[in-house]
Amino acid sequence: MEQKKLILIEIEKCRKEMNDLSKHLDLSSDEVVSISRQLDKLLNQFEKAR
């Protein structure tokens, strides 16, 4: 699978996890912030791969 598709799959996993966590935790919780940072990194990787 090409790099961009793999990154997109990881982005969607991260988004889902962040949304699920944010339903039960405060948006400023360590867990949500950590996933958000991970998502930011993936989005940056995707932009570089374009």
Buried (B, 14 or more C-beta within 10 A) or exposed (E): EEEEEEBBEBBEBBBEBBEEBBEEEEEEEEBBBEBBEBBEEBBEBBEEEE
